[in-house]
Amino acid sequence: MARMSSQDLYKAARALGLKLHPDAEEIRHMAFGNAMMYGVYGMSAVFGDLTPRTARARQILNEASLSSDLRERRTQVVALIEETCYGPMTRDIAMMVHSCVPFARTKAVLAEVNEARLYLESL
């Protein structure tokens, strides 16, 4: 079997997110796809801009003890990051805003960065 490119791996991870949350915004699927690549395949390449949700998901994965079995690790990663990528804004997600600001170039990412800032201001 041919080795998949990072683009193909990202597309497969993003497709899983789309299957789990078909009505979610594209930025959420981007965060999920990037976090899946990081947690399952050890790839830190970001497709699109780094978002607070992606940064928080990576932080969660860095603190986790993941299986060396690829299928088991995939299940673990989904369980660990799904709420971060698709759930409501939280303090932990919002706290990641400072690591994302330099990378925010698209309207969707800027909107999420602003959402995180407003969340922090409301605390």
Beta strands, then each sheet from edge to edge (+ up, - down):
end
